[in-house]
Amino acid sequence: MNISLLNTVIQGGSQAATQSGTEISSSAQASSSLGFFATLPGIIIYILFIVLIFYFIGIRPQKKREKKMVELQSEIKIGDWVLLDSGIYGKVTDIADQVFIIEFGTNKGVLIPVLKQRVVSKGEPNLTSTSK
């Protein structure tokens, strides 16, 4: 009786060893199923692809906006109405190297120097009331 029990244990043990060998080969097959991206050139190409996505989503549009703002700021002349990033409209009375001298409100004596980078658009404010 001990011999049959011993044979059962030995056969079960060999089946367990066979099963663990099968698991090892299946994990090797899973890593080889990644194919090209499991190799060093594949990883490099994958990283370059991610960098290109970041460039076209984040960096390129920002550079376009900056170029458009510099163009807008260079087109502003004396007498133009401008909107500042703080939401205040004013009329340009003088232009210096890095600043616009802007007149705010109806008081002609209020002249404030403002950095050119703070101007976000050009145009007169809409002073008509839509509510009744």
C-alpha positions, 0 to 999 in steps of 0.5 A: 500500500505504501508503494501505490501511495508513493507512485501517486505522489511521484506521478502527481509531482511530475504533473506539477513539474510539467504544469510549472514548465508549461507556465514558464513557456506560456510566459515566454510566449506572452513576452514574445507576443509583444513583438517589435515593441519588446526590442530596444529599437521598438522601445526607442520608436515608442518613446519618440512617438510619445514625444511627437504627440506631446510636441503636436499637442502642447508645444506647437500650439503654444508657439503659435499663440506666442507668435500671434500675440507678438504680431498683435502687439507689433500692430498696435498704434497710437490711438488704438483701443486695447484690452488688457489681461486684467479685463480693462480697456484703454486707449494707447497714447504713447509707445515705448520700447517695452511698454504702452502708455495707456489712458484709462477712463474718461479722465484724460489725466490717468496715463499708466504704463503697461507692459506690451505682454499684458495686451490680449486684444485690440478693439473698442469696448461695447458700451451699449446695454442689452438689458432693459 
